[in-house]
Amino acid sequence: MSFIHLEQVEKSFGKTKVLRGINLKIEARELVAIRGASGSGKSTLLYLLGGLDQPTSGKVTIDNKNLTSVGDTELARYRNDCVGFVFQFHFLLPSMTCRDNILLPARIGGKDMVRVEKDTKVLAETLGVTHCLEKFPFEISGGEQQRINIIRALSLRPKILLCDEPTGNLDSKNTEKVATLLKNLAADYGATLLVVTHDDKVASFFPRKIVIEDGQIIG
C-alpha cells in the first residue's frame, strides 16, 4: 500500500459538499504540489491528511494507519509524532522569542530536547535566520517569520510536511526562496511534502502536481 492512500473520501460541512470521492495515492518522500482555486477543497484535503479533521465518508490511510478509525487521543499522537505543519499565517506567539516558539511543540510532545535544539541551530544556519532566534516575532520580517515557522515544523523530524499556502504573504523573491527551501529540506529530512497553492509558479517547483477543482481531482 502507498504511504498515503485515500479511498472515496468525501467531506461535507452541513449541506455543502467540499470533497467529492477523492481517490489518491502518494508514496513516501514524494514532493507534491496541490493546486486549485480558492474554495476548490485543497486546504480541506490537507487538514484531513494532517488529522485536523475527519472525512464525512471514505478512508484515509497514512503509513498503514487508518485515521478514520481512531479517536481524538490517537489523532493527537499522530499529529505530534508524524506531521509538521506550515501555514500561510505563522501562528508565532508574540510573547515568546523565536527560539522558544520553535521549541514549544517539542517540549509539549516530550521530545528529545537536546536533539531538537541541535536541529534548530543547524536549520537556522541553513535558512539564514540565526540572528532571529533571540528576537520576538514582531521584530523580524514576514519572510524571516515564515522561515522560523518552517524550522518549527522540521525540528520535529516529521514523516509528512503539510504546507497550506506557505508563500501567500511573500513577495516573488521570497516565494521562490521558500518553495526551494521546502523542497530541499523535505528531501534532506526524508519527509513526504505536500504544498497547497493557487500559484502556478510555486507548483512548478515540484515534480508532482495534483489539481483539484470543485472537490475533485482532475489532474
PyMOL commands that place a pseudoatom at each C-alpha (Angstrom):
pseudoatom trace, name=CA, resn=MET, resi=1, chain=A, elem=C, hetatm=0, pos=[0.000, 0.000, 0.000]
pseudoatom trace, name=CA, resn=SER, resi=2, chain=A, elem=C, hetatm=0, pos=[1.139, 3.554, -0.716]
pseudoatom trace, name=CA, resn=PHE, resi=3, chain=A, elem=C, hetatm=0, pos=[2.371, 5.719, 2.155]
pseudoatom trace, name=CA, resn=ILE, resi=4, chain=A, elem=C, hetatm=0, pos=[-0.718, 7.948, 1.719]
pseudoatom trace, name=CA, resn=HIS, resi=5, chain=A, elem=C, hetatm=0, pos=[-3.874, 6.260, 0.427]
pseudoatom trace, name=CA, resn=LEU, resi=6, chain=A, elem=C, hetatm=0, pos=[-7.286, 7.929, 0.190]
pseudoatom trace, name=CA, resn=GLU, resi=7, chain=A, elem=C, hetatm=0, pos=[-10.316, 5.893, -0.899]
pseudoatom trace, name=CA, resn=GLN, resi=8, chain=A, elem=C, hetatm=0, pos=[-13.579, 7.569, -1.918]
pseudoatom trace, name=CA, resn=VAL, resi=9, chain=A, elem=C, hetatm=0, pos=[-13.063, 10.394, 0.570]
pseudoatom trace, name=CA, resn=GLU, resi=10, chain=A, elem=C, hetatm=0, pos=[-15.894, 12.886, 0.905]
pseudoatom trace, name=CA, resn=LYS, resi=11, chain=A, elem=C, hetatm=0, pos=[-16.221, 15.863, 3.218]
pseudoatom trace, name=CA, resn=SER, resi=12, chain=A, elem=C, hetatm=0, pos=[-19.295, 17.983, 3.808]
pseudoatom trace, name=CA, resn=PHE, resi=13, chain=A, elem=C, hetatm=0, pos=[-19.973, 20.964, 6.023]
pseudoatom trace, name=CA, resn=GLY, resi=14, chain=A, elem=C, hetatm=0, pos=[-23.707, 20.914, 6.575]
pseudoatom trace, name=CA, resn=LYS, resi=15, chain=A, elem=C, hetatm=0, pos=[-25.299, 20.674, 3.136]
pseudoatom trace, name=CA, resn=THR, resi=16, chain=A, elem=C, hetatm=0, pos=[-22.159, 21.886, 1.379]
pseudoatom trace, name=CA, resn=LYS, resi=17, chain=A, elem=C, hetatm=0, pos=[-20.062, 19.090, -0.111]
pseudoatom trace, name=CA, resn=VAL, resi=18, chain=A, elem=C, hetatm=0, pos=[-16.410, 20.188, -0.235]
pseudoatom trace, name=CA, resn=LEU, resi=19, chain=A, elem=C, hetatm=0, pos=[-14.672, 16.949, -1.272]
pseudoatom trace, name=CA, resn=ARG, resi=20, chain=A, elem=C, hetatm=0, pos=[-16.324, 14.524, -3.673]
pseudoatom trace, name=CA, resn=GLY, resi=21, chain=A, elem=C, hetatm=0, pos=[-14.994, 10.976, -3.884]
pseudoatom trace, name=CA, resn=ILE, resi=22, chain=A, elem=C, hetatm=0, pos=[-11.264, 11.668, -3.621]
pseudoatom trace, name=CA, resn=ASN, resi=23, chain=A, elem=C, hetatm=0, pos=[-9.000, 8.727, -4.526]
pseudoatom trace, name=CA, resn=LEU, resi=24, chain=A, elem=C, hetatm=0, pos=[-5.313, 9.446, -4.101]
pseudoatom trace, name=CA, resn=LYS, resi=25, chain=A, elem=C, hetatm=0, pos=[-2.024, 7.598, -3.643]
pseudoatom trace, name=CA, resn=ILE, resi=26, chain=A, elem=C, hetatm=0, pos=[1.235, 9.274, -2.649]
pseudoatom trace, name=CA, resn=GLU, resi=27, chain=A, elem=C, hetatm=0, pos=[4.481, 7.438, -1.993]
pseudoatom trace, name=CA, resn=ALA, resi=28, chain=A, elem=C, hetatm=0, pos=[6.845, 8.118, 0.886]
pseudoatom trace, name=CA, resn=ARG, resi=29, chain=A, elem=C, hetatm=0, pos=[9.209, 11.064, 0.276]
pseudoatom trace, name=CA, resn=GLU, resi=30, chain=A, elem=C, hetatm=0, pos=[7.277, 12.361, -2.724]
pseudoatom trace, name=CA, resn=LEU, resi=31, chain=A, elem=C, hetatm=0, pos=[7.309, 16.125, -3.241]
pseudoatom trace, name=CA, resn=VAL, resi=32, chain=A, elem=C, hetatm=0, pos=[3.811, 17.178, -4.292]
pseudoatom trace, name=CA, resn=ALA, resi=33, chain=A, elem=C, hetatm=0, pos=[2.054, 20.447, -5.101]
pseudoatom trace, name=CA, resn=ILE, resi=34, chain=A, elem=C, hetatm=0, pos=[-1.733, 20.501, -4.688]
pseudoatom trace, name=CA, resn=ARG, resi=35, chain=A, elem=C, hetatm=0, pos=[-3.094, 23.257, -6.891]
pseudoatom trace, name=CA, resn=GLY, resi=36, chain=A, elem=C, hetatm=0, pos=[-6.568, 24.727, -7.128]
pseudoatom trace, name=CA, resn=ALA, resi=37, chain=A, elem=C, hetatm=0, pos=[-8.592, 27.896, -6.895]
pseudoatom trace, name=CA, resn=SER, resi=38, chain=A, elem=C, hetatm=0, pos=[-9.946, 29.278, -3.630]
pseudoatom trace, name=CA, resn=GLY, resi=39, chain=A, elem=C, hetatm=0, pos=[-12.796, 27.059, -2.432]
pseudoatom trace, name=CA, resn=SER, resi=40, chain=A, elem=C, hetatm=0, pos=[-11.740, 24.048, -4.510]
pseudoatom trace, name=CA, resn=GLY, resi=41, chain=A, elem=C, hetatm=0, pos=[-11.219, 21.846, -1.429]
pseudoatom trace, name=CA, resn=LYS, resi=42, chain=A, elem=C, hetatm=0, pos=[-7.433, 21.709, -1.436]
pseudoatom trace, name=CA, resn=SER, resi=43, chain=A, elem=C, hetatm=0, pos=[-6.989, 23.011, 2.137]
pseudoatom trace, name=CA, resn=THR, resi=44, chain=A, elem=C, hetatm=0, pos=[-9.749, 20.697, 3.416]
pseudoatom trace, name=CA, resn=LEU, resi=45, chain=A, elem=C, hetatm=0, pos=[-7.838, 17.782, 1.902]
pseudoatom trace, name=CA, resn=LEU, resi=46, chain=A, elem=C, hetatm=0, pos=[-4.678, 18.917, 3.683]
pseudoatom trace, name=CA, resn=TYR, resi=47, chain=A, elem=C, hetatm=0, pos=[-6.465, 19.081, 7.045]
pseudoatom trace, name=CA, resn=LEU, resi=48, chain=A, elem=C, hetatm=0, pos=[-7.716, 15.502, 6.604]
pseudoatom trace, name=CA, resn=LEU, resi=49, chain=A, elem=C, hetatm=0, pos=[-4.186, 14.317, 5.860]
pseudoatom trace, name=CA, resn=GLY, resi=50, chain=A, elem=C, hetatm=0, pos=[-2.926, 16.141, 8.955]
pseudoatom trace, name=CA, resn=GLY, resi=51, chain=A, elem=C, hetatm=0, pos=[-5.530, 14.607, 11.250]
pseudoatom trace, name=CA, resn=LEU, resi=52, chain=A, elem=C, hetatm=0, pos=[-7.018, 18.033, 11.958]
pseudoatom trace, name=CA, resn=ASP, resi=53, chain=A, elem=C, hetatm=0, pos=[-10.410, 16.872, 10.682]
pseudoatom trace, name=CA, resn=GLN, resi=54, chain=A, elem=C, hetatm=0, pos=[-12.179, 13.648, 9.693]
pseudoatom trace, name=CA, resn=PRO, resi=55, chain=A, elem=C, hetatm=0, pos=[-13.921, 12.844, 6.404]
pseudoatom trace, name=CA, resn=THR, resi=56, chain=A, elem=C, hetatm=0, pos=[-17.682, 12.546, 6.222]
pseudoatom trace, name=CA, resn=SER, resi=57, chain=A, elem=C, hetatm=0, pos=[-17.149, 9.223, 4.436]
pseudoatom trace, name=CA, resn=GLY, resi=58, chain=A, elem=C, hetatm=0, pos=[-14.323, 7.236, 2.888]
pseudoatom trace, name=CA, resn=LYS, resi=59, chain=A, elem=C, hetatm=0, pos=[-10.977, 6.098, 4.241]
pseudoatom trace, name=CA, resn=VAL, resi=60, chain=A, elem=C, hetatm=0, pos=[-7.704, 7.929, 4.923]
pseudoatom trace, name=CA, resn=THR, resi=61, chain=A, elem=C, hetatm=0, pos=[-4.715, 5.632, 5.473]
pseudoatom trace, name=CA, resn=ILE, resi=62, chain=A, elem=C, hetatm=0, pos=[-1.252, 7.025, 6.183]
pseudoatom trace, name=CA, resn=ASP, resi=63, chain=A, elem=C, hetatm=0, pos=[1.782, 4.874, 6.924]
pseudoatom trace, name=CA, resn=ASN, resi=64, chain=A, elem=C, hetatm=0, pos=[-0.587, 1.893, 7.350]
pseudoatom trace, name=CA, resn=LYS, resi=65, chain=A, elem=C, hetatm=0, pos=[-2.634, 3.774, 9.964]
pseudoatom trace, name=CA, resn=ASN, resi=66, chain=A, elem=C, hetatm=0, pos=[-6.345, 4.194, 9.243]
pseudoatom trace, name=CA, resn=LEU, resi=67, chain=A, elem=C, hetatm=0, pos=[-7.004, 7.725, 10.500]
pseudoatom trace, name=CA, resn=THR, resi=68, chain=A, elem=C, hetatm=0, pos=[-10.754, 7.303, 10.077]
pseudoatom trace, name=CA, resn=SER, resi=69, chain=A, elem=C, hetatm=0, pos=[-10.924, 4.551, 12.689]
pseudoatom trace, name=CA, resn=VAL, resi=70, chain=A, elem=C, hetatm=0, pos=[-9.047, 6.185, 15.581]
pseudoatom trace, name=CA, resn=GLY, resi=71, chain=A, elem=C, hetatm=0, pos=[-10.168, 8.543, 18.346]
pseudoatom trace, name=CA, resn=ASP, resi=72, chain=A, elem=C, hetatm=0, pos=[-9.085, 12.050, 19.264]
pseudoatom trace, name=CA, resn=THR, resi=73, chain=A, elem=C, hetatm=0, pos=[-6.213, 10.901, 21.507]
pseudoatom trace, name=CA, resn=GLU, resi=74, chain=A, elem=C, hetatm=0, pos=[-4.691, 8.760, 18.772]
pseudoatom trace, name=CA, resn=LEU, resi=75, chain=A, elem=C, hetatm=0, pos=[-5.135, 11.545, 16.223]
pseudoatom trace, name=CA, resn=ALA, resi=76, chain=A, elem=C, hetatm=0, pos=[-3.336, 13.974, 18.535]
pseudoatom trace, name=CA, resn=ARG, resi=77, chain=A, elem=C, hetatm=0, pos=[-0.471, 11.489, 18.891]
pseudoatom trace, name=CA, resn=TYR, resi=78, chain=A, elem=C, hetatm=0, pos=[-0.329, 11.092, 15.111]
pseudoatom trace, name=CA, resn=ARG, resi=79, chain=A, elem=C, hetatm=0, pos=[-0.150, 14.878, 14.606]
pseudoatom trace, name=CA, resn=ASN, resi=80, chain=A, elem=C, hetatm=0, pos=[2.597, 15.256, 17.191]
pseudoatom trace, name=CA, resn=ASP, resi=81, chain=A, elem=C, hetatm=0, pos=[4.692, 12.284, 16.082]
pseudoatom trace, name=CA, resn=CYS, resi=82, chain=A, elem=C, hetatm=0, pos=[4.282, 12.300, 12.305]
pseudoatom trace, name=CA, resn=VAL, resi=83, chain=A, elem=C, hetatm=0, pos=[3.163, 15.681, 10.949]
pseudoatom trace, name=CA, resn=GLY, resi=84, chain=A, elem=C, hetatm=0, pos=[4.770, 19.077, 10.525]
pseudoatom trace, name=CA, resn=PHE, resi=85, chain=A, elem=C, hetatm=0, pos=[2.515, 22.000, 9.570]
pseudoatom trace, name=CA, resn=VAL, resi=86, chain=A, elem=C, hetatm=0, pos=[3.497, 25.196, 7.764]
pseudoatom trace, name=CA, resn=PHE, resi=87, chain=A, elem=C, hetatm=0, pos=[0.625, 27.635, 7.307]
pseudoatom trace, name=CA, resn=GLN, resi=88, chain=A, elem=C, hetatm=0, pos=[0.296, 30.923, 5.430]
pseudoatom trace, name=CA, resn=PHE, resi=89, chain=A, elem=C, hetatm=0, pos=[-0.089, 32.675, 8.793]
pseudoatom trace, name=CA, resn=HIS, resi=90, chain=A, elem=C, hetatm=0, pos=[2.723, 31.790, 11.115]
pseudoatom trace, name=CA, resn=PHE, resi=91, chain=A, elem=C, hetatm=0, pos=[0.911, 31.474, 14.469]
pseudoatom trace, name=CA, resn=LEU, resi=92, chain=A, elem=C, hetatm=0, pos=[4.064, 32.504, 16.321]
pseudoatom trace, name=CA, resn=LEU, resi=93, chain=A, elem=C, hetatm=0, pos=[3.343, 33.552, 19.896]
pseudoatom trace, name=CA, resn=PRO, resi=94, chain=A, elem=C, hetatm=0, pos=[4.262, 37.240, 20.219]
pseudoatom trace, name=CA, resn=SER, resi=95, chain=A, elem=C, hetatm=0, pos=[5.292, 36.947, 23.886]
pseudoatom trace, name=CA, resn=MET, resi=96, chain=A, elem=C, hetatm=0, pos=[7.962, 34.310, 23.177]
pseudoatom trace, name=CA, resn=THR, resi=97, chain=A, elem=C, hetatm=0, pos=[11.268, 34.546, 21.351]
pseudoatom trace, name=CA, resn=CYS, resi=98, chain=A, elem=C, hetatm=0, pos=[11.557, 32.793, 18.021]
pseudoatom trace, name=CA, resn=ARG, resi=99, chain=A, elem=C, hetatm=0, pos=[13.718, 30.103, 19.611]
pseudoatom trace, name=CA, resn=ASP, resi=100, chain=A, elem=C, hetatm=0, pos=[11.080, 29.398, 22.257]
pseudoatom trace, name=CA, resn=ASN, resi=101, chain=A, elem=C, hetatm=0, pos=[8.363, 29.361, 19.582]
pseudoatom trace, name=CA, resn=ILE, resi=102, chain=A, elem=C, hetatm=0, pos=[10.341, 26.710, 17.709]
pseudoatom trace, name=CA, resn=LEU, resi=103, chain=A, elem=C, hetatm=0, pos=[10.956, 24.571, 20.798]
pseudoatom trace, name=CA, resn=LEU, resi=104, chain=A, elem=C, hetatm=0, pos=[7.440, 24.786, 22.265]
pseudoatom trace, name=CA, resn=PRO, resi=105, chain=A, elem=C, hetatm=0, pos=[5.823, 21.885, 20.310]
pseudoatom trace, name=CA, resn=ALA, resi=106, chain=A, elem=C, hetatm=0, pos=[8.772, 19.631, 21.101]
pseudoatom trace, name=CA, resn=ARG, resi=107, chain=A, elem=C, hetatm=0, pos=[8.536, 20.449, 24.806]
pseudoatom trace, name=CA, resn=ILE, resi=108, chain=A, elem=C, hetatm=0, pos=[4.793, 19.786, 24.822]
pseudoatom trace, name=CA, resn=GLY, resi=109, chain=A, elem=C, hetatm=0, pos=[5.341, 16.493, 22.982]
pseudoatom trace, name=CA, resn=GLY, resi=110, chain=A, elem=C, hetatm=0, pos=[8.114, 15.316, 25.306]
pseudoatom trace, name=CA, resn=LYS, resi=111, chain=A, elem=C, hetatm=0, pos=[10.712, 15.130, 22.528]
pseudoatom trace, name=CA, resn=ASP, resi=112, chain=A, elem=C, hetatm=0, pos=[14.475, 14.805, 22.918]
pseudoatom trace, name=CA, resn=MET, resi=113, chain=A, elem=C, hetatm=0, pos=[15.237, 18.470, 23.515]
pseudoatom trace, name=CA, resn=VAL, resi=114, chain=A, elem=C, hetatm=0, pos=[18.995, 18.113, 23.031]
pseudoatom trace, name=CA, resn=ARG, resi=115, chain=A, elem=C, hetatm=0, pos=[18.370, 16.739, 19.549]
pseudoatom trace, name=CA, resn=VAL, resi=116, chain=A, elem=C, hetatm=0, pos=[15.697, 19.342, 18.743]
pseudoatom trace, name=CA, resn=GLU, resi=117, chain=A, elem=C, hetatm=0, pos=[17.907, 22.245, 19.854]
pseudoatom trace, name=CA, resn=LYS, resi=118, chain=A, elem=C, hetatm=0, pos=[20.762, 20.880, 17.728]
pseudoatom trace, name=CA, resn=ASP, resi=119, chain=A, elem=C, hetatm=0, pos=[18.459, 20.597, 14.701]
pseudoatom trace, name=CA, resn=THR, resi=120, chain=A, elem=C, hetatm=0, pos=[17.152, 24.103, 15.355]
pseudoatom trace, name=CA, resn=LYS, resi=121, chain=A, elem=C, hetatm=0, pos=[20.664, 25.526, 15.280]
pseudoatom trace, name=CA, resn=VAL, resi=122, chain=A, elem=C, hetatm=0, pos=[21.548, 23.733, 12.037]
pseudoatom trace, name=CA, resn=LEU, resi=123, chain=A, elem=C, hetatm=0, pos=[18.276, 24.729, 10.344]
pseudoatom trace, name=CA, resn=ALA, resi=124, chain=A, elem=C, hetatm=0, pos=[18.615, 28.357, 11.459]
pseudoatom trace, name=CA, resn=GLU, resi=125, chain=A, elem=C, hetatm=0, pos=[22.087, 28.493, 9.927]
pseudoatom trace, name=CA, resn=THR, resi=126, chain=A, elem=C, hetatm=0, pos=[20.848, 26.844, 6.721]
pseudoatom trace, name=CA, resn=LEU, resi=127, chain=A, elem=C, hetatm=0, pos=[17.914, 29.245, 6.392]
pseudoatom trace, name=CA, resn=GLY, resi=128, chain=A, elem=C, hetatm=0, pos=[19.927, 32.313, 7.383]
pseudoatom trace, name=CA, resn=VAL, resi=129, chain=A, elem=C, hetatm=0, pos=[17.907, 33.245, 10.481]
pseudoatom trace, name=CA, resn=THR, resi=130, chain=A, elem=C, hetatm=0, pos=[20.333, 32.535, 13.326]
pseudoatom trace, name=CA, resn=HIS, resi=131, chain=A, elem=C, hetatm=0, pos=[20.190, 36.246, 14.153]
pseudoatom trace, name=CA, resn=CYS, resi=132, chain=A, elem=C, hetatm=0, pos=[16.407, 35.960, 14.664]
pseudoatom trace, name=CA, resn=LEU, resi=133, chain=A, elem=C, hetatm=0, pos=[16.368, 33.234, 17.323]
pseudoatom trace, name=CA, resn=GLU, resi=134, chain=A, elem=C, hetatm=0, pos=[16.565, 35.533, 20.340]
pseudoatom trace, name=CA, resn=LYS, resi=135, chain=A, elem=C, hetatm=0, pos=[14.224, 38.119, 18.835]
pseudoatom trace, name=CA, resn=PHE, resi=136, chain=A, elem=C, hetatm=0, pos=[10.447, 38.278, 19.179]
pseudoatom trace, name=CA, resn=PRO, resi=137, chain=A, elem=C, hetatm=0, pos=[8.296, 37.633, 16.068]
pseudoatom trace, name=CA, resn=PHE, resi=138, chain=A, elem=C, hetatm=0, pos=[7.293, 41.295, 15.737]
pseudoatom trace, name=CA, resn=GLU, resi=139, chain=A, elem=C, hetatm=0, pos=[10.979, 42.263, 15.494]
pseudoatom trace, name=CA, resn=ILE, resi=140, chain=A, elem=C, hetatm=0, pos=[11.629, 40.301, 12.280]
pseudoatom trace, name=CA, resn=SER, resi=141, chain=A, elem=C, hetatm=0, pos=[10.304, 40.406, 8.701]
pseudoatom trace, name=CA, resn=GLY, resi=142, chain=A, elem=C, hetatm=0, pos=[7.497, 38.299, 7.226]
pseudoatom trace, name=CA, resn=GLY, resi=143, chain=A, elem=C, hetatm=0, pos=[9.964, 36.202, 5.253]
pseudoatom trace, name=CA, resn=GLU, resi=144, chain=A, elem=C, hetatm=0, pos=[12.022, 35.567, 8.387]
pseudoatom trace, name=CA, resn=GLN, resi=145, chain=A, elem=C, hetatm=0, pos=[8.882, 34.631, 10.321]
pseudoatom trace, name=CA, resn=GLN, resi=146, chain=A, elem=C, hetatm=0, pos=[7.991, 32.081, 7.660]
pseudoatom trace, name=CA, resn=ARG, resi=147, chain=A, elem=C, hetatm=0, pos=[11.466, 30.537, 7.872]
pseudoatom trace, name=CA, resn=ILE, resi=148, chain=A, elem=C, hetatm=0, pos=[11.087, 30.303, 11.671]
pseudoatom trace, name=CA, resn=ASN, resi=149, chain=A, elem=C, hetatm=0, pos=[7.752, 28.582, 11.028]
pseudoatom trace, name=CA, resn=ILE, resi=150, chain=A, elem=C, hetatm=0, pos=[9.481, 26.083, 8.724]
pseudoatom trace, name=CA, resn=ILE, resi=151, chain=A, elem=C, hetatm=0, pos=[12.159, 25.368, 11.344]
pseudoatom trace, name=CA, resn=ARG, resi=152, chain=A, elem=C, hetatm=0, pos=[9.461, 24.740, 13.965]
pseudoatom trace, name=CA, resn=ALA, resi=153, chain=A, elem=C, hetatm=0, pos=[7.808, 22.182, 11.670]
pseudoatom trace, name=CA, resn=LEU, resi=154, chain=A, elem=C, hetatm=0, pos=[11.023, 20.420, 10.604]
pseudoatom trace, name=CA, resn=SER, resi=155, chain=A, elem=C, hetatm=0, pos=[12.579, 20.352, 14.084]
pseudoatom trace, name=CA, resn=LEU, resi=156, chain=A, elem=C, hetatm=0, pos=[10.175, 17.523, 14.977]
pseudoatom trace, name=CA, resn=ARG, resi=157, chain=A, elem=C, hetatm=0, pos=[11.519, 15.465, 12.031]
pseudoatom trace, name=CA, resn=PRO, resi=158, chain=A, elem=C, hetatm=0, pos=[8.025, 14.724, 10.707]
pseudoatom trace, name=CA, resn=LYS, resi=159, chain=A, elem=C, hetatm=0, pos=[7.241, 11.955, 8.243]
pseudoatom trace, name=CA, resn=ILE, resi=160, chain=A, elem=C, hetatm=0, pos=[4.844, 14.335, 6.494]
pseudoatom trace, name=CA, resn=LEU, resi=161, chain=A, elem=C, hetatm=0, pos=[5.289, 18.065, 5.957]
pseudoatom trace, name=CA, resn=LEU, resi=162, chain=A, elem=C, hetatm=0, pos=[1.985, 19.786, 5.099]
pseudoatom trace, name=CA, resn=CYS, resi=163, chain=A, elem=C, hetatm=0, pos=[2.117, 23.363, 3.851]
pseudoatom trace, name=CA, resn=ASP, resi=164, chain=A, elem=C, hetatm=0, pos=[-1.009, 25.465, 3.259]
pseudoatom trace, name=CA, resn=GLU, resi=165, chain=A, elem=C, hetatm=0, pos=[-0.250, 28.481, 1.023]
pseudoatom trace, name=CA, resn=PRO, resi=166, chain=A, elem=C, hetatm=0, pos=[3.175, 28.917, 2.688]
pseudoatom trace, name=CA, resn=THR, resi=167, chain=A, elem=C, hetatm=0, pos=[4.173, 31.687, 0.276]
pseudoatom trace, name=CA, resn=GLY, resi=168, chain=A, elem=C, hetatm=0, pos=[0.846, 33.518, 0.182]
pseudoatom trace, name=CA, resn=ASN, resi=169, chain=A, elem=C, hetatm=0, pos=[2.119, 36.577, 2.068]
pseudoatom trace, name=CA, resn=LEU, resi=170, chain=A, elem=C, hetatm=0, pos=[5.554, 36.765, 0.437]
pseudoatom trace, name=CA, resn=ASP, resi=171, chain=A, elem=C, hetatm=0, pos=[6.927, 38.747, -2.494]
pseudoatom trace, name=CA, resn=SER, resi=172, chain=A, elem=C, hetatm=0, pos=[8.118, 36.922, -5.624]
pseudoatom trace, name=CA, resn=LYS, resi=173, chain=A, elem=C, hetatm=0, pos=[11.758, 36.754, -4.497]
pseudoatom trace, name=CA, resn=ASN, resi=174, chain=A, elem=C, hetatm=0, pos=[10.935, 35.203, -1.129]
pseudoatom trace, name=CA, resn=THR, resi=175, chain=A, elem=C, hetatm=0, pos=[8.263, 32.974, -2.706]
pseudoatom trace, name=CA, resn=GLU, resi=176, chain=A, elem=C, hetatm=0, pos=[10.894, 31.308, -4.880]
pseudoatom trace, name=CA, resn=LYS, resi=177, chain=A, elem=C, hetatm=0, pos=[13.301, 31.064, -1.954]
pseudoatom trace, name=CA, resn=VAL, resi=178, chain=A, elem=C, hetatm=0, pos=[10.767, 29.439, 0.411]
pseudoatom trace, name=CA, resn=ALA, resi=179, chain=A, elem=C, hetatm=0, pos=[9.467, 26.994, -2.239]
pseudoatom trace, name=CA, resn=THR, resi=180, chain=A, elem=C, hetatm=0, pos=[13.017, 25.861, -2.988]
pseudoatom trace, name=CA, resn=LEU, resi=181, chain=A, elem=C, hetatm=0, pos=[13.861, 25.572, 0.713]
pseudoatom trace, name=CA, resn=LEU, resi=182, chain=A, elem=C, hetatm=0, pos=[10.776, 23.472, 1.442]
pseudoatom trace, name=CA, resn=LYS, resi=183, chain=A, elem=C, hetatm=0, pos=[11.574, 21.072, -1.379]
pseudoatom trace, name=CA, resn=ASN, resi=184, chain=A, elem=C, hetatm=0, pos=[15.248, 20.734, -0.499]
pseudoatom trace, name=CA, resn=LEU, resi=185, chain=A, elem=C, hetatm=0, pos=[14.737, 20.445, 3.261]
pseudoatom trace, name=CA, resn=ALA, resi=186, chain=A, elem=C, hetatm=0, pos=[11.965, 17.859, 2.916]
pseudoatom trace, name=CA, resn=ALA, resi=187, chain=A, elem=C, hetatm=0, pos=[14.284, 15.779, 0.740]
pseudoatom trace, name=CA, resn=ASP, resi=188, chain=A, elem=C, hetatm=0, pos=[17.143, 16.184, 3.243]
pseudoatom trace, name=CA, resn=TYR, resi=189, chain=A, elem=C, hetatm=0, pos=[14.911, 15.135, 6.165]
pseudoatom trace, name=CA, resn=GLY, resi=190, chain=A, elem=C, hetatm=0, pos=[13.220, 12.293, 4.303]
pseudoatom trace, name=CA, resn=ALA, resi=191, chain=A, elem=C, hetatm=0, pos=[9.757, 13.825, 4.658]
pseudoatom trace, name=CA, resn=THR, resi=192, chain=A, elem=C, hetatm=0, pos=[6.815, 13.472, 2.305]
pseudoatom trace, name=CA, resn=LEU, resi=193, chain=A, elem=C, hetatm=0, pos=[5.955, 17.038, 1.274]
pseudoatom trace, name=CA, resn=LEU, resi=194, chain=A, elem=C, hetatm=0, pos=[2.555, 18.344, 0.211]
pseudoatom trace, name=CA, resn=VAL, resi=195, chain=A, elem=C, hetatm=0, pos=[2.226, 22.040, -0.606]
pseudoatom trace, name=CA, resn=VAL, resi=196, chain=A, elem=C, hetatm=0, pos=[-1.213, 23.561, -1.212]
pseudoatom trace, name=CA, resn=THR, resi=197, chain=A, elem=C, hetatm=0, pos=[-1.091, 26.573, -3.519]
pseudoatom trace, name=CA, resn=HIS, resi=198, chain=A, elem=C, hetatm=0, pos=[-3.113, 28.545, -6.030]
pseudoatom trace, name=CA, resn=ASP, resi=199, chain=A, elem=C, hetatm=0, pos=[0.105, 29.814, -7.630]
pseudoatom trace, name=CA, resn=ASP, resi=200, chain=A, elem=C, hetatm=0, pos=[1.260, 28.046, -10.808]
pseudoatom trace, name=CA, resn=LYS, resi=201, chain=A, elem=C, hetatm=0, pos=[4.789, 29.354, -10.244]
pseudoatom trace, name=CA, resn=VAL, resi=202, chain=A, elem=C, hetatm=0, pos=[5.005, 27.708, -6.812]
pseudoatom trace, name=CA, resn=ALA, resi=203, chain=A, elem=C, hetatm=0, pos=[3.581, 24.442, -8.210]
pseudoatom trace, name=CA, resn=SER, resi=204, chain=A, elem=C, hetatm=0, pos=[6.235, 24.450, -10.948]
pseudoatom trace, name=CA, resn=PHE, resi=205, chain=A, elem=C, hetatm=0, pos=[8.956, 23.776, -8.341]
pseudoatom trace, name=CA, resn=PHE, resi=206, chain=A, elem=C, hetatm=0, pos=[7.567, 20.325, -7.525]
pseudoatom trace, name=CA, resn=PRO, resi=207, chain=A, elem=C, hetatm=0, pos=[7.945, 17.121, -9.546]
pseudoatom trace, name=CA, resn=ARG, resi=208, chain=A, elem=C, hetatm=0, pos=[4.338, 16.009, -8.985]
pseudoatom trace, name=CA, resn=LYS, resi=209, chain=A, elem=C, hetatm=0, pos=[1.307, 18.255, -9.286]
pseudoatom trace, name=CA, resn=ILE, resi=210, chain=A, elem=C, hetatm=0, pos=[-2.271, 17.449, -8.296]
pseudoatom trace, name=CA, resn=VAL, resi=211, chain=A, elem=C, hetatm=0, pos=[-5.092, 19.716, -9.456]
pseudoatom trace, name=CA, resn=ILE, resi=212, chain=A, elem=C, hetatm=0, pos=[-8.360, 19.971, -7.511]
pseudoatom trace, name=CA, resn=GLU, resi=213, chain=A, elem=C, hetatm=0, pos=[-11.487, 21.577, -8.883]
pseudoatom trace, name=CA, resn=ASP, resi=214, chain=A, elem=C, hetatm=0, pos=[-14.910, 21.613, -7.170]
pseudoatom trace, name=CA, resn=GLY, resi=215, chain=A, elem=C, hetatm=0, pos=[-13.818, 18.980, -4.656]
pseudoatom trace, name=CA, resn=GLN, resi=216, chain=A, elem=C, hetatm=0, pos=[-12.492, 16.515, -7.230]
pseudoatom trace, name=CA, resn=ILE, resi=217, chain=A, elem=C, hetatm=0, pos=[-9.044, 15.648, -8.503]
pseudoatom trace, name=CA, resn=ILE, resi=218, chain=A, elem=C, hetatm=0, pos=[-8.935, 16.486, -12.207]
pseudoatom trace, name=CA, resn=GLY, resi=219, chain=A, elem=C, hetatm=0, pos=[-5.225, 16.118, -12.851]
for i in range(1, 219): cmd.bond("trace and resi %d" % i, "trace and resi %d" % (i + 1))
show_as sticks, trace
zoom trace
